[in-house]
Each structure stands twice: as structure tokens, then as C-alpha cells.
């Protein structure tokens, strides 16, 4: 049944119509304005006439199911809904009380509405212990909170929040679904989810907030899909002690993007962050984040900042266009971060900076075009696998201050400084890795301990050694360095180096330089250098199963060095070995086709089971102490063995078929001689000048 309410008619007031109505009846309001406080205690349908306005509030009692349409409440007291209600085209304008609409223990469905205030008001709508569905509406403040869902369920679709302090708040085990809503121009947080609440948000937009767009705190949960966040003065999304899933969202033109704190968990998928003044993703505390297939671009701060025991995994993500040299694209402090198939590129800063016992890994990543260190690790551990470093104006990977690195199956290309550096008690293992076109050193190590295995260096055109080691402990295996434009390797200042299967080829200067260090090599090949093979000073050098050939001026140049060689070959030089001071201990050493096979002064020389074949001059010793045992000299074009001012012992030594002289001794104070065979020389077989030979048994 329908009751019409109009002045000067049988039913002139709403309350009169309510007294007559029964559940399910309609009350039609025909006047444009009503000024009466209405209490609805029946399940009726109240319909306004086009532009009907109320200047006093209504109250809907419990256990009712009410429908209200086409009414505007202007400057009224609080509207209370304790029963279920449907509002259609119902508007509230400039409420007088702190709360415009209060829903408690009931359900409200509100569509096609406006909730407006011109003066500050605490809350637009509060739903407590109930359920709300809001659709196609506008909540325009300044409200302290536009919509407050307290221990309730809230569903919002196509609702506009504008010019409030806070727009939307879920609290105390509230549950919400928000789709296609818009938030703009808030002085506080645009949407808050707190106190163990849960929210799903889709296809919504947040603009121009003075603080966060979203705040998820106190063990709450949120799922955000296909939302945009634009122009905020603080972090756009803040998560504390809560869990979140963010998918296909866009964040831009804000101070910062995401902030996670105090044990939060989150997954970020298909997220785009761009044009931030500060940080794009920040984690403080033991948070657990999974970032996948995201784009982080154009920020003056860090794209990713992880501190205080955080754990983050980044997969298939592009991080690019860092604009401030002081802030690396990823900053990691005392946390664990794993990067997989992540691209870092085009930045005026470092790609990654890790310190204070951080642990990071890069797997199948690419780092390209950085104006500062690409990866800088201090007091932390890094594991790098199948990763490419390219076009860095500084060092590509720098590990220092007790840092530790494991580098496997990587590639370093076109950097303008060192490509891989260890410094200040760093430790590292590098294997199956290739270096090309370094600006200075391919590998640099100072005061560190490093293991290198299966390394190749190509196109090293810099005027610096490919490997530069200083005061370090090195182990090298299966190393290949070819055509370096400077030294291949420098080993300096108290290094201790062990090398096996080391190949140095085609350097334009001395290929291997050792000073004040210890070097032990097995299966070392040094060949085709233009100015020399191995140069050593004030060092200890052990070579075994090695081959030094065709290096121009010399194979080995040793000064004040303890040199020992076993089962090794030296051939094709102007001088095979030239030595000043120090000692040579050699067994099964073969000199071949050197212009001078071996020359030494002021040295202690011991040769056993060795050969000098087909050279110019064989061996020349001056002011040395020497011992030859089972040594063969054959087919030299000049003298085969020259001793001057030298004390020597020769046994089971043979000099044959020389084209010059065989044995020449000058000013030698003492020579011991046993089973020495000399013959078939074009010159003199034996020439003794001012020397004493003792041919008695040893």
C-alpha cells in the first residue's frame, strides 16, 4: 500500500504515514522539503519527490528492512541506521555532527549518492559491526575519515573520495572489497587497513595525497590489482606487520613508492614505479618480499632499499634510469636479496651497494651503462652466476672490507675501470668467467684472498695489466689471457700466488710481472709476448711443467729472486733466462733456440738433468756459485758454457757439437770437475784462463 505525504492533505507528516503503514508499504513524499525528525521502526519504502530535502535526521531502528530514495539531508544531525537499509539517490550535505551517517549491527546498501561537507567533520559514514555496500557515490570532505569500516564488511564500487583527511579506513577485523574507486587531494592517508583487517582493491586510482595512498598495518592483509598511484608527498604504499599482494599497479610522480616494516610479507607482480624523488621500494626490518616482472625507473633515490634483516627476491625485473650518483639503484644493508633475470641499466649511480653483513645473489642478470660502480659489496657476501656486466665507467664489481664473492659463469664487457676488484681483506672465488675490454684491470686484488678458475681475458687494450694483485693470496687454475696491451699479470708486494694451467699469450709488454712476492706455477704457458715473458724481482718463483716461448727479449728476467724450475721449457727468445742475484734451482729444464739460453750474475745456480740446445750462446755465469749435474749442451752457434769469476761444480755434464767454443772459464777461483765430456766444437773445446780445476772425485 502507498501513503502520500503532503502539506494540507490527510497525511501531512512522515511520522503520521509511518503510524499508518505496515511492513512492505510505500511512503511517497510530495513536498520539496521536510523538517521533522523521523524514527523508522517498520520495513517500509520511503521515496522522495525529485529534489526532496530533509533538515532533520532520521533514525532506523533494529529489525527493519528499509528502502529510502531521492532524499537530500542538509545540515542535519547524525543519521543512525540500526536496521538494514537501502539508500538510492540519497545525499548528505554539510552534516552538523561529527559523524554524518552511522550504521551499527546492520546492513546498508547506498548507491548514486553524495556525502559532502564544507566544514571539517570527523567522519562521513561509520559502519560498526555491520555490512556496507557503497556504489556510484562521492565522499567529498573535509572529513577526518570519509568512510570508516569498523569490525564490519565493506564493499565499495565507483566511489570518489576527495579533499578529506583520510578517505577510507578498515579497522578491527574488517573485510573490504574496493573496485573502480578514486581518491584525491587528501591531507592524511587515503586508505587505511589496520588491526587484522582484510581488503581486496581493484581498478582504483589514488592521486595527490600529502602522505600515504595506502597504509596496511597491524597484521592486516591486502590484495591490490590494477590500481594507479600518482603524485603523493610521502610513501605511496605503507605496509607494517602485515601481508600484501600487489599486481599490475602503477606508481609515479611521488616522493617514494612502497615502504615495508616490521615483519611484513608481500608479493609485487607487474608493478611499474617511475619518477620518484626518493625511494621506490623500501624494506626496514625482517620483511619477506617477492618482486616479480616489475619496472622500476627514473628515481633520484634507490629503486630498492632493504635494511635490518630483510629478505627479498627479485625476478625478471627491469631497474633503470637512476638519476643521482649518491643513491644506488639497489641498497642492501644487513639483509638478504636474491636477483634473478633482473636488468639494471642506464643509471648515473651504482646498480647495487651492499654492506653490514648483507647477502646478495645475482643469477642470469644484466647490468648495463652505469656511471659509478655497478656492484659495490662491503662486509657482505655476494654470489653471482651467469650474469653480464657491461659498459660501466667505474669498477663493475667491487668487493672490499671482509666482503666475500662467488662469481661463476659470468661475463664482463666494456668497462672503463677495473671489471672485478677485491680489496681490504676481501675473499672471492671466480670461475668460468670471461673478461673483455676492461678500462684498467680485468681483475684487481689488494690485501685479499682470491681463487680464480677457468678464466679468460680477451681484447684487453688498456694500458694497465689485465690482472693486478697486491699483498694478496691467489689461487689460479685454467686461466687464459691473450693479446693484452700491457702486462698480462702484475703480482706485487707480498702476494702468495699458486697457479696451474695458466696461459699468457701475446701481451705487448712483459706478460707476467712478480715483485716482492711468492709464485708457484704448474703447467704455466707464457708465449708470443712482444717484450718479455716473466719478470721477477725480490721474489720466490717455482715453475713446474711449464713452457715459456717466443716472448721477444727474454723468457724470464729475475733479479734477487729465488727461482726454481722443474720439467719446463724455455725457447725462442733473445735471452731465455737472465738473472741478477738470487738463485736458480732447476731440474729437467730445457733451453731451446734462445739467442742466449741463460745468463746470470751474482747468483746461486743449480742445474740438474737439463738441456741447452740449438741456441746462440748457451749459459753465461758471472760471479756466481754454480752446480751442474747431468746437463747437456748441444749445437750452439757460439760458446756453449761460459763461467767468469764463478765457483762451479760440474758432474756428468756434456758439451757437444758446438759451432763456437765449448767450455770457457775465466778468473774462476775453484772448479770441480767429474765425468765432464766436451767435444766436436768448431772452436775450442775447453778454454781455461786464470782458473783452477779440481778433477778429483767429489
FITI-504714 format. One line per 3 residues: their letters; for each residue x, y, z of C-alpha. Coordinates in Angstrom, 3 decimals. Layout:
<recs>
A = X:Y:Z | ...
</recs>
This chain:
<recs>
XXX = 0.000:0.000:0.000 | 1.186:3.578:-0.695 | 0.814:6.633:1.526
XXX = 1.327:10.126:0.057 | 2.702:12.762:2.388 | 1.963:16.399:1.567
XXX = 1.082:19.534:3.437 | -2.592:20.367:3.683 | -3.545:16.785:2.879
XXX = -4.929:13.964:5.042 | -1.390:12.699:5.645 | 0.746:15.791:6.183
XXX = 3.726:14.326:8.063 | 6.053:11.412:7.599 | 5.593:10.231:11.144
XXX = 1.811:10.121:10.543 | 2.364:7.973:7.465 | 4.648:5.651:9.421
XXX = 1.953:5.110:12.025 | -0.478:4.042:9.339 | 1.986:1.942:7.287
XXX = 2.764:-1.716:7.617 | 5.853:-3.643:6.646 | 6.346:-3.506:2.890
XXX = 4.272:-0.328:2.343 | 5.429:2.728:0.383 | 5.527:6.293:1.617
XXX = 5.714:8.898:-1.153 | 6.939:12.395:-0.230 | 5.354:15.043:-2.470
XXX = 6.685:18.221:-0.852 | 10.168:19.575:-1.695 | 11.255:19.986:1.936
XXX = 10.603:18.288:5.269 | 11.642:19.467:8.716 | 10.853:16.636:11.065
XXX = 12.950:14.059:12.919 | 11.858:10.654:11.710 | 12.168:7.324:13.502
XXX = 11.598:4.360:11.209 | 10.648:1.177:13.026 | 8.986:-0.648:10.151
XXX = 10.251:-2.176:6.943 | 8.915:0.474:4.578 | 9.874:2.119:1.287
XXX = 10.362:5.911:1.679 | 10.501:7.782:-1.632 | 11.247:11.474:-2.120
XXX = 9.921:13.556:-4.962 | 12.782:14.540:-7.275 | 14.609:17.093:-5.067
XXX = 13.196:16.338:-1.657 | 15.322:17.704:1.217 | 15.383:16.979:4.932
XXX = 16.700:19.400:7.535 | 16.492:16.896:10.369 | 17.974:13.437:10.708
XXX = 16.275:10.085:10.624 | 16.776:7.010:12.751 | 16.219:3.476:11.501
XXX = 15.560:1.014:14.267 | 16.677:-2.577:14.560 | 14.947:-5.467:12.887
XXX = 13.759:-3.390:9.980 | 14.461:-3.518:6.271 | 14.059:-0.050:4.827
XXX = 14.437:1.452:1.351 | 14.930:5.214:1.032 | 15.139:7.036:-2.300
XXX = 15.578:10.550:-3.705 | 16.263:12.447:-0.477 | 18.927:15.010:0.396
XXX = 19.760:15.556:4.077 | 21.023:19.115:4.566 | 22.698:20.284:7.790
XXX = 21.167:17.506:9.817 | 22.223:15.717:12.967 | 23.666:12.208:12.692
XXX = 21.656:9.705:10.691 | 21.500:6.387:12.577 | 20.878:3.050:10.924
XXX = 20.397:0.128:13.301 | 18.301:-1.831:10.837 | 19.053:-2.888:7.311
XXX = 18.633:-0.111:4.761 | 18.934:0.615:1.065 | 19.689:4.211:0.048
XXX = 19.181:5.190:-3.588 | 19.926:8.718:-4.689 | 20.260:9.740:-1.064
XXX = 22.625:12.617:-0.338 | 24.034:14.099:2.859 | 25.247:17.688:2.721
XXX = 27.014:19.650:5.472 | 26.156:17.481:8.484 | 26.079:19.192:11.873
XXX = 27.581:16.361:13.957 | 30.962:14.588:14.000 | 29.502:11.596:12.154
XXX = 27.164:12.141:9.197 | 25.877:8.568:8.871 | 26.231:5.822:11.469
XXX = 25.487:2.163:10.708 | 25.625:-0.324:13.581 | 24.824:-4.020:13.594
XXX = 23.054:-3.823:10.267 | 23.483:-3.713:6.509 | 23.447:-0.671:4.277
XXX = 23.345:-0.512:0.506 | 23.947:3.034:-0.723 | 24.009:3.857:-4.428
XXX = 24.017:7.033:-6.523 | 24.914:9.292:-3.605 | 26.840:12.344:-2.467
XXX = 28.276:12.809:1.004 | 29.551:16.378:1.188 | 30.741:18.870:3.774
XXX = 32.110:22.368:3.516 | 33.395:22.434:7.097 | 35.559:19.901:8.960
XXX = 33.697:16.805:10.096 | 35.144:13.780:11.890 | 33.528:11.023:9.820
XXX = 31.313:10.783:6.776 | 29.996:7.260:7.287 | 30.889:4.821:10.042
XXX = 29.906:1.171:9.810 | 30.329:-0.765:13.057 | 29.660:-4.481:13.422
XXX = 27.709:-4.395:10.212 | 27.978:-4.508:6.445 | 28.061:-1.762:3.827
XXX = 27.799:-1.690:0.051 | 28.524:1.720:-1.475 | 28.294:2.289:-5.212
XXX = 28.453:5.212:-7.615 | 28.947:7.851:-4.977 | 31.073:10.764:-3.873
XXX = 32.508:11.479:-0.426 | 33.855:14.993:-0.506 | 35.381:16.468:2.634
XXX = 36.984:17.793:4.644 | 36.020:14.656:6.581 | 38.515:13.271:9.103
XXX = 37.624:9.860:7.656 | 35.328:9.725:4.648 | 34.255:6.116:5.238
XXX = 35.116:4.162:8.387 | 34.519:0.390:8.323 | 34.904:-0.876:11.898
XXX = 34.726:-4.635:12.542 | 32.477:-4.840:9.505 | 32.323:-5.776:5.861
XXX = 32.572:-3.063:3.274 | 32.145:-3.201:-0.491 | 32.758:-0.039:-2.485
XXX = 32.396:0.384:-6.241 | 32.937:3.572:-8.213 | 33.118:5.789:-5.150
XXX = 35.016:9.074:-5.328 | 36.895:10.266:-2.235 | 38.142:13.839:-2.433
XXX = 39.559:16.540:-0.140 | 39.387:14.535:3.087 | 41.987:13.942:5.769
XXX = 41.599:10.171:5.377 | 39.430:8.724:2.683 | 38.664:5.135:3.678
XXX = 39.568:3.155:6.801 | 39.128:-0.535:7.645 | 39.749:-1.448:11.296
XXX = 39.363:-4.298:13.798 | 38.941:-7.433:11.680 | 37.134:-5.555:8.956
XXX = 36.821:-7.046:5.476 | 36.605:-4.994:2.341 | 36.310:-5.083:-1.448
XXX = 37.032:-1.866:-3.302 | 36.740:-1.587:-7.085 | 36.971:1.310:-9.509
XXX = 37.203:3.927:-6.763 | 39.068:7.221:-6.852 | 40.987:9.027:-4.084
XXX = 42.419:12.519:-4.478 | 43.628:15.562:-2.558 | 43.846:14.097:0.944
XXX = 45.936:15.597:3.719 | 46.177:12.252:5.513 | 46.244:8.635:4.416
XXX = 43.844:7.997:1.585 | 43.060:4.393:2.551 | 43.943:2.669:5.849
XXX = 43.701:-1.056:6.561 | 44.556:-1.886:10.180 | 44.000:-4.133:13.184
XXX = 43.834:-7.532:11.455 | 41.641:-6.325:8.623 | 41.486:-7.661:5.070
XXX = 40.978:-5.720:1.837 | 40.827:-6.532:-1.855 | 41.205:-3.489:-4.080
XXX = 40.900:-3.418:-7.871 | 40.977:-0.853:-10.672 | 41.194:2.148:-8.371
XXX = 43.134:5.376:-8.568 | 44.925:7.423:-5.907 | 46.080:10.970:-6.658
XXX = 47.640:13.923:-4.899 | 47.954:12.895:-1.288 | 50.095:14.646:1.323
XXX = 51.049:11.313:2.892 | 50.391:7.638:2.029 | 47.855:6.498:-0.511
XXX = 47.553:3.093:1.202 | 48.534:2.129:4.742 | 48.284:-1.541:5.741
XXX = 49.272:-2.082:9.375 | 48.857:-4.276:12.443 | 48.625:-7.801:10.996
XXX = 46.305:-6.890:8.166 | 46.061:-8.320:4.646 | 45.576:-6.598:1.321
XXX = 45.324:-7.582:-2.321 | 45.704:-4.743:-4.816 | 45.175:-5.248:-8.557
XXX = 45.295:-2.814:-11.471 | 45.496:0.354:-9.390 | 47.253:3.675:-10.074
XXX = 49.059:5.828:-7.509 | 50.084:9.308:-8.658 | 51.588:12.412:-7.007
XXX = 51.992:11.750:-3.290 | 54.290:13.596:-0.923 | 55.277:10.504:1.117
XXX = 55.454:6.772:0.503 | 52.505:5.869:-1.652 | 52.017:2.432:-0.075
XXX = 52.973:1.682:3.543 | 52.872:-1.863:4.953 | 53.723:-2.623:8.617
XXX = 53.416:-6.023:10.315 | 51.070:-7.085:7.529 | 50.810:-9.005:4.277
XXX = 50.084:-7.739:0.821 | 49.804:-8.764:-2.802 | 50.189:-6.034:-5.414
XXX = 49.636:-6.836:-9.068 | 49.613:-4.739:-12.245 | 49.814:-1.430:-10.369
XXX = 51.382:1.832:-11.447 | 53.136:4.260:-9.074 | 54.560:7.565:-10.276
XXX = 55.469:11.177:-9.532 | 55.708:10.856:-5.767 | 58.261:11.249:-3.030
XXX = 58.537:7.461:-2.627 | 56.754:4.273:-3.624 | 56.498:1.303:-1.205
XXX = 57.575:1.110:2.445 | 57.533:-2.239:4.285 | 58.299:-2.512:8.026
XXX = 58.319:-4.884:11.000 | 57.943:-8.350:9.584 | 55.700:-7.707:6.616
XXX = 55.267:-10.071:3.679 | 54.394:-9.009:0.174 | 54.393:-10.029:-3.459
XXX = 54.772:-7.405:-6.156 | 53.903:-8.552:-9.678 | 53.801:-6.421:-12.842
XXX = 54.397:-3.226:-10.865 | 55.646:-0.043:-12.532 | 57.345:2.635:-10.422
XXX = 58.604:5.791:-12.093 | 59.582:9.399:-11.471 | 60.073:9.267:-7.700
XXX = 62.073:11.845:-5.821 | 63.336:9.374:-3.255 | 62.824:5.615:-2.806
XXX = 60.689:3.312:-4.903 | 60.652:0.166:-2.735 | 61.983:0.283:0.843
XXX = 62.081:-2.536:3.372 | 63.053:-1.939:7.014 | 63.109:-4.913:9.351
XXX = 62.651:-8.675:8.856 | 60.259:-8.397:5.934 | 59.832:-11.012:3.221
XXX = 59.231:-9.590:-0.261 | 58.887:-11.175:-3.674 | 59.224:-8.737:-6.575
XXX = 58.465:-10.225:-9.983 | 58.274:-8.804:-13.508 | 58.300:-5.193:-12.344
XXX = 59.704:-1.999:-13.849 | 61.441:0.472:-11.524 | 62.551:3.535:-13.442
XXX = 63.568:7.173:-13.074 | 64.195:7.904:-9.424 | 66.519:10.282:-7.590
XXX = 66.844:7.738:-4.763 | 67.080:3.958:-4.526 | 64.816:1.823:-6.632
XXX = 65.182:-0.839:-3.925 | 66.315:-0.199:-0.335 | 66.475:-3.162:2.073
XXX = 67.674:-2.856:5.703 | 67.696:-4.689:9.019 | 67.375:-8.419:8.292
XXX = 65.030:-8.168:5.352 | 64.694:-10.899:2.746 | 63.797:-10.040:-0.823
XXX = 63.656:-11.992:-4.070 | 63.597:-10.026:-7.325 | 62.748:-11.859:-10.550
XXX = 62.541:-10.765:-14.189 | 62.525:-7.104:-13.250 | 63.864:-4.020:-15.043
XXX = 65.573:-1.357:-12.895 | 66.687:1.672:-14.898 | 67.365:5.410:-15.032
XXX = 68.728:6.133:-11.562 | 69.461:9.852:-11.687 | 71.530:10.621:-8.555
XXX = 75.113:9.378:-8.192 | 74.844:9.156:-4.405 | 71.984:6.651:-4.401
XXX = 72.479:3.193:-5.953 | 69.598:1.519:-7.702 | 69.561:-1.188:-5.004
XXX = 70.844:-0.502:-1.474 | 71.129:-3.560:0.804 | 72.147:-3.339:4.466
XXX = 72.269:-6.385:6.770 | 69.711:-8.185:4.616 | 69.385:-10.940:2.034
XXX = 68.379:-10.143:-1.534 | 68.299:-12.555:-4.485 | 68.099:-11.167:-8.023
XXX = 67.058:-13.495:-10.855 | 66.891:-12.413:-14.502 | 66.945:-8.792:-13.386
XXX = 68.210:-5.973:-15.623 | 69.958:-2.912:-14.185 | 70.655:-0.247:-16.767
XXX = 71.172:3.407:-17.716 | 71.944:4.968:-14.344 | 74.123:7.798:-13.051
XXX = 74.780:5.689:-9.955 | 75.705:2.168:-8.859 | 73.406:-0.726:-9.610
XXX = 73.860:-2.376:-6.174 | 75.509:-1.348:-2.918 | 75.595:-3.932:-0.099
XXX = 77.082:-3.540:3.375 | 76.970:-4.718:7.009 | 76.771:-8.481:6.506
XXX = 74.288:-8.398:3.682 | 73.942:-11.479:1.471 | 73.028:-10.976:-2.164
XXX = 72.889:-13.140:-5.250 | 72.589:-12.337:-8.937 | 71.571:-15.097:-11.333
XXX = 71.162:-14.539:-15.079 | 71.157:-10.791:-14.565 | 72.353:-7.980:-16.836
XXX = 73.983:-4.722:-15.708 | 74.496:-2.096:-18.408 | 75.553:1.569:-18.631
XXX = 76.305:2.787:-15.133 | 78.296:5.913:-14.320 | 79.551:4.613:-10.984
XXX = 80.429:1.194:-9.502 | 77.948:-1.315:-10.831 | 78.052:-3.561:-7.751
XXX = 79.804:-2.481:-4.524 | 79.992:-5.001:-1.665 | 81.389:-4.171:1.806
XXX = 81.463:-6.592:4.747 | 78.936:-8.688:2.881 | 78.638:-11.769:0.694
XXX = 77.672:-11.858:-2.961 | 77.045:-14.805:-5.258 | 76.922:-14.048:-8.966
XXX = 76.030:-16.643:-11.583 | 75.505:-16.372:-15.349 | 75.432:-12.585:-15.195
XXX = 76.717:-9.947:-17.639 | 78.372:-6.662:-16.622 | 78.643:-4.149:-19.454
XXX = 79.560:-0.500:-20.076 | 80.451:0.789:-16.635 | 82.510:3.977:-16.282
XXX = 83.855:2.705:-12.953 | 84.507:-0.755:-11.494 | 81.902:-3.335:-12.481
XXX = 82.074:-5.462:-9.292 | 83.980:-4.207:-6.227 | 84.238:-6.361:-3.076
XXX = 86.008:-4.911:-0.019 | 86.376:-4.810:3.773 | 85.989:-8.518:4.552
XXX = 83.438:-8.938:1.808 | 83.135:-12.291:0.062 | 82.259:-13.058:-3.520
XXX = 81.440:-16.168:-5.543 | 81.370:-15.403:-9.268 | 80.518:-18.181:-11.722
XXX = 79.816:-18.306:-15.469 | 79.783:-14.526:-15.793 | 80.854:-12.079:-18.479
XXX = 82.423:-8.639:-18.034 | 82.451:-6.328:-21.062 | 83.495:-2.757:-21.911
XXX = 84.101:-1.112:-18.572 | 86.257:1.983:-18.151 | 87.932:0.941:-14.905
XXX = 88.587:-2.411:-13.234 | 85.978:-5.010:-14.022 | 86.324:-7.088:-10.845
XXX = 88.103:-5.794:-7.730 | 88.846:-7.248:-4.285 | 90.241:-5.008:-1.539
XXX = 90.852:-4.852:2.221 | 90.637:-8.475:3.375 | 88.070:-9.474:0.820
XXX = 87.662:-13.085:-0.284 | 86.479:-14.415:-3.575 | 86.098:-17.365:-5.903
XXX = 85.781:-16.638:-9.606 | 85.189:-19.425:-12.111 | 84.138:-19.966:-15.728
XXX = 84.099:-16.222:-16.356 | 85.176:-14.096:-19.318 | 86.574:-10.560:-19.319
XXX = 86.717:-8.255:-22.350 | 87.717:-4.646:-22.943 | 88.460:-3.506:-19.395
XXX = 89.331:0.149:-18.906 | 92.109:-0.671:-16.431 | 92.329:-4.157:-14.868
XXX = 90.132:-7.107:-15.625 | 90.747:-8.360:-12.060 | 92.241:-6.309:-9.213
XXX = 93.101:-7.708:-5.785 | 94.746:-5.927:-2.861 | 95.080:-7.362:0.632
XXX = 92.605:-10.105:-0.263 | 92.312:-13.845:-0.829 | 91.001:-14.938:-4.213
XXX = 90.591:-18.181:-6.161 | 90.366:-17.976:-9.962 | 89.356:-20.919:-12.132
XXX = 88.587:-21.224:-15.835 | 89.023:-17.537:-16.575 | 89.635:-15.988:-19.992
XXX = 90.638:-12.420:-20.836 | 90.284:-11.128:-24.391 | 90.765:-7.802:-26.123
XXX = 92.489:-6.212:-23.158 | 93.516:-2.976:-24.869 | 94.001:-0.868:-21.723
XXX = 97.448:0.368:-20.755 | 97.133:-1.492:-17.456 | 97.760:-5.138:-16.564
XXX = 94.807:-7.442:-17.043 | 95.320:-8.924:-13.554 | 96.759:-6.720:-10.802
XXX = 97.481:-8.417:-7.482 | 98.981:-6.684:-4.444 | 99.527:-8.106:-0.963
XXX = 97.067:-10.895:-1.696 | 96.756:-14.664:-1.635 | 95.767:-16.038:-5.030
XXX = 94.997:-19.472:-6.386 | 94.612:-19.708:-10.170 | 93.638:-22.655:-12.361
XXX = 92.855:-22.839:-16.081 | 93.451:-19.151:-16.789 | 93.795:-17.747:-20.318
XXX = 94.922:-14.200:-21.060 | 95.592:-13.272:-24.665 | 96.791:-10.175:-26.510
XXX = 96.928:-7.747:-23.622 | 98.216:-4.282:-24.500 | 100.172:-4.121:-21.239
XXX = 101.310:-6.788:-18.782 | 99.001:-9.734:-18.552 | 99.515:-10.133:-14.780
XXX = 101.189:-7.993:-12.083 | 101.919:-9.719:-8.755 | 103.270:-7.225:-6.224
XXX = 104.077:-6.592:-2.568 | 103.865:-9.788:-0.538 | 101.500:-11.750:-2.703
XXX = 101.377:-15.511:-2.459 | 100.146:-16.942:-5.752 | 99.573:-20.536:-6.798
XXX = 98.769:-21.148:-10.465 | 98.084:-24.207:-12.578 | 97.240:-24.403:-16.269
XXX = 97.935:-20.712:-16.712 | 98.203:-19.454:-20.303 | 99.514:-15.977:-21.164
XXX = 99.723:-15.122:-24.841 | 100.589:-12.140:-26.997 | 100.987:-9.288:-24.490
XXX = 102.753:-6.195:-25.768 | 104.821:-5.828:-22.579 | 106.164:-8.287:-20.019
XXX = 103.456:-10.870:-19.697 | 103.953:-11.824:-16.036 | 105.481:-9.367:-13.545
XXX = 106.322:-10.553:-9.998 | 107.824:-8.311:-7.331 | 108.338:-8.964:-3.624
XXX = 106.056:-11.995:-3.811 | 105.866:-15.775:-3.991 | 104.625:-17.520:-7.106
XXX = 104.142:-21.254:-7.616 | 103.122:-22.372:-11.085 | 102.298:-25.732:-12.609
XXX = 101.624:-26.059:-16.330 | 102.233:-22.373:-16.974 | 102.470:-21.307:-20.628
XXX = 103.837:-17.883:-21.497 | 104.169:-17.309:-25.226 | 104.309:-14.818:-28.077
XXX = 104.877:-11.771:-25.915 | 106.479:-8.789:-27.613 | 108.770:-7.548:-24.826
XXX = 109.244:-10.407:-22.392 | 107.732:-13.418:-20.695 | 108.192:-13.352:-16.917
XXX = 109.909:-10.593:-14.945 | 110.543:-11.089:-11.240 | 112.271:-9.064:-8.541
XXX = 112.880:-9.834:-4.868 | 110.569:-12.819:-5.075 | 110.332:-16.582:-4.830
XXX = 109.183:-18.301:-8.013 | 108.519:-22.018:-8.545 | 107.652:-23.323:-12.011
XXX = 106.781:-26.904:-12.934 | 105.693:-28.443:-16.225 | 105.779:-25.014:-17.774
XXX = 106.570:-23.689:-21.241 | 107.906:-20.190:-21.901 | 108.471:-19.458:-25.563
XXX = 108.868:-16.711:-28.129 | 108.471:-13.681:-25.889 | 110.919:-11.347:-27.566
XXX = 113.706:-10.004:-25.359 | 113.587:-12.699:-22.660 | 111.683:-15.654:-21.333
XXX = 112.463:-14.913:-17.674 | 114.123:-11.868:-16.162 | 114.938:-12.500:-12.493
XXX = 116.514:-10.044:-10.063 | 117.245:-11.047:-6.476 | 114.799:-13.891:-6.857
XXX = 114.787:-17.482:-5.665 | 113.799:-19.204:-8.891 | 113.118:-22.937:-9.123
XXX = 112.014:-24.801:-12.246 | 111.150:-28.446:-12.926 | 110.274:-30.165:-16.189
XXX = 109.934:-26.896:-18.028 | 110.860:-25.452:-21.427 | 112.225:-22.075:-22.434
XXX = 112.644:-21.414:-26.140 | 112.693:-18.816:-28.850 | 113.940:-15.682:-27.003
XXX = 116.813:-13.292:-27.247 | 117.664:-14.455:-23.709 | 115.963:-17.492:-22.211
XXX = 116.650:-16.557:-18.581 | 118.565:-13.528:-17.417 | 119.261:-13.417:-13.717
XXX = 120.883:-10.960:-11.353 | 121.230:-12.028:-7.755 | 119.110:-14.662:-6.125
XXX = 119.224:-18.299:-7.113 | 118.127:-20.832:-9.692 | 117.228:-24.398:-8.762
XXX = 116.323:-26.300:-11.902 | 115.697:-29.930:-12.766 | 114.692:-31.170:-16.207
XXX = 114.854:-27.647:-17.599 | 115.124:-27.403:-21.377 | 116.509:-24.324:-23.145
XXX = 115.968:-24.321:-26.912 | 116.716:-21.828:-29.684 | 117.276:-18.822:-27.435
XXX = 119.961:-16.386:-28.637 | 121.390:-16.681:-25.139 | 119.942:-19.583:-23.231
XXX = 120.756:-18.430:-19.694 | 122.830:-15.622:-18.273 | 123.338:-14.864:-14.583
XXX = 125.407:-12.678:-12.309 | 125.864:-12.762:-8.545 | 123.590:-15.767:-8.344
XXX = 123.496:-19.274:-6.914 | 122.774:-21.704:-9.748 | 121.945:-25.411:-9.646
XXX = 121.023:-27.284:-12.832 | 120.139:-30.981:-12.914 | 119.081:-33.210:-15.769
XXX = 118.705:-30.227:-18.019 | 119.422:-29.446:-21.680 | 120.560:-26.370:-23.575
XXX = 120.012:-26.961:-27.283 | 120.481:-25.109:-30.557 | 120.844:-21.574:-29.308
XXX = 123.342:-18.768:-29.839 | 125.232:-18.696:-26.546 | 124.474:-21.481:-24.095
XXX = 124.965:-20.422:-20.468 | 126.970:-17.441:-19.243 | 127.626:-17.014:-15.491
XXX = 129.448:-14.107:-13.859 | 130.376:-14.030:-10.173 | 128.101:-16.926:-9.399
XXX = 128.159:-20.139:-7.442 | 127.068:-22.941:-9.722 | 126.411:-26.665:-9.783
XXX = 125.749:-28.653:-12.979 | 124.706:-32.293:-12.873 | 123.639:-34.306:-15.899
XXX = 123.409:-31.211:-18.054 | 123.672:-31.412:-21.865 | 124.816:-28.571:-24.128
XXX = 124.394:-29.204:-27.877 | 124.656:-27.236:-31.122 | 125.093:-23.648:-30.063
XXX = 126.384:-21.236:-32.665 | 128.609:-19.514:-30.095 | 130.046:-20.589:-26.725
XXX = 128.099:-23.334:-25.001 | 129.174:-22.661:-21.377 | 130.975:-19.553:-20.141
XXX = 131.984:-19.113:-16.494 | 133.591:-15.901:-15.320 | 134.696:-15.256:-11.727
XXX = 132.454:-18.139:-10.754 | 132.805:-21.075:-8.414 | 131.295:-24.157:-10.014
XXX = 130.910:-27.903:-9.733 | 130.266:-29.913:-12.899 | 129.470:-33.612:-12.986
XXX = 128.026:-35.843:-15.671 | 127.867:-32.807:-17.915 | 128.249:-32.963:-21.695
XXX = 129.115:-30.225:-24.232 | 128.989:-31.433:-27.857 | 128.751:-30.303:-31.455
XXX = 129.023:-26.583:-30.897 | 129.731:-24.188:-33.724 | 131.733:-21.953:-31.411
XXX = 133.664:-22.773:-28.271 | 132.668:-25.497:-25.850 | 133.658:-24.511:-22.292
XXX = 135.330:-21.268:-21.261 | 136.374:-20.397:-17.690 | 137.925:-17.056:-16.796
XXX = 139.060:-15.938:-13.338 | 137.223:-18.779:-11.663 | 138.736:-19.442:-8.226
XXX = 137.560:-23.029:-7.996 | 136.015:-25.519:-10.410 | 135.157:-29.097:-9.554
XXX = 135.101:-31.457:-12.498 | 133.748:-35.012:-12.727 | 132.641:-37.001:-15.754
XXX = 132.518:-33.932:-17.981 | 132.529:-34.619:-21.714 | 133.480:-31.887:-24.184
XXX = 133.969:-32.379:-27.890 | 133.219:-31.750:-31.563 | 133.294:-27.959:-31.437
XXX = 134.288:-25.743:-34.328 | 136.131:-23.541:-31.841 | 137.992:-24.551:-28.735
XXX = 136.555:-27.425:-26.739 | 137.858:-26.053:-23.445 | 139.468:-22.724:-22.587
XXX = 140.766:-22.094:-19.060 | 142.051:-18.648:-18.110 | 143.329:-17.827:-14.637
XXX = 141.136:-20.545:-13.155 | 141.647:-23.654:-11.049 | 140.055:-27.001:-11.907
XXX = 139.855:-29.806:-9.384 | 139.227:-33.055:-11.216 | 139.346:-35.245:-8.100
XX = 136.157:-37.053:-7.098 | 133.540:-35.092:-5.145
</recs>
